[in-house]
Amino acid sequence: MAAHVTLKSEAQGDLVRAVVEATADITAQELKSSDWLGVLLERLADKVLPTSDPLLMARLRGVVARRELLSADGGALSGSDVAKLLDISRQAVDKRRKAGLLLAVELPKRGLLYPAWQFSETGAMLSGFVDVLEALSEHDPWAQARFFVTSNDRLNEKRPLDILREGEVAPVLAAASSYGEHGAA
C-alpha cells in the first residue's frame, strides 16, 4: 500500500530542487536508452528518496518492471478498447478475461489493462495465445505477461510472443508448462 504524503509548499520546493539536482547530470544518451526510467529512479533513490525503507528500491524496480511490461509491443488497452477491437460488448470482454481467454493485469487507480500484443495485427487473438495462457493458469496475470515478453532459454533466448507470431505454438506450450520451475525461464 502506497503512503500518500501532503507536502507544504516549502517542502515541495525543496523536493523539486532535490530532483533537479539529482537528475542534472543525466545524459541525453541515458534518457534515450530503453532503461531511461531505471536510470532516473536510481538517481532519485541515491540523492532524494528516504533511505529508511530497505525495500524501497525493490518496490521501485517493481514499478519499472510493470511499466515495461505494459509498454511492450503496442502498450496496453482498456476494456473498452478491447471491446471495440473485438467488436463485442465490454461485458463480453470481462467474461472472456474471467474464462482465461484474455489476459489483463490490474493497476491501482487504472483498473484492468489488456496487453495489446495478445492480438494480431488484424485485431484477432494471436494464434495459440489462449492455449498458452491456459498452460500458465496457475500463475498470476503479471507473471503470465512476463512469460510472453521475456526471452526464454527453452526457446533459444527468443520471446514466447515472437515464437507465437511466427506461428509456432508447440514450443511455446512446452516452455509454458515448465515456467516457474527451478532451472526454467
Secondary structure, DSSP 4 states (H G I P E B T S, - for coil): -PPP-PPPHHHHHHHHHHHHHHHTT--HHHHHSTTHHHHHHHHHHHHTS-SS-TTHHHHHHHHHHHHHHHHGGG-EE-HHHHHHHHTS-HHHHHHHHHTTSS--EEETTTEEEEEGGGB-TTSSBPTTHHHHHHHTTTS-HHHHHHHHHS-BGGGTTB-HHHHHHTT--HHHHHHHHTTTSTT--
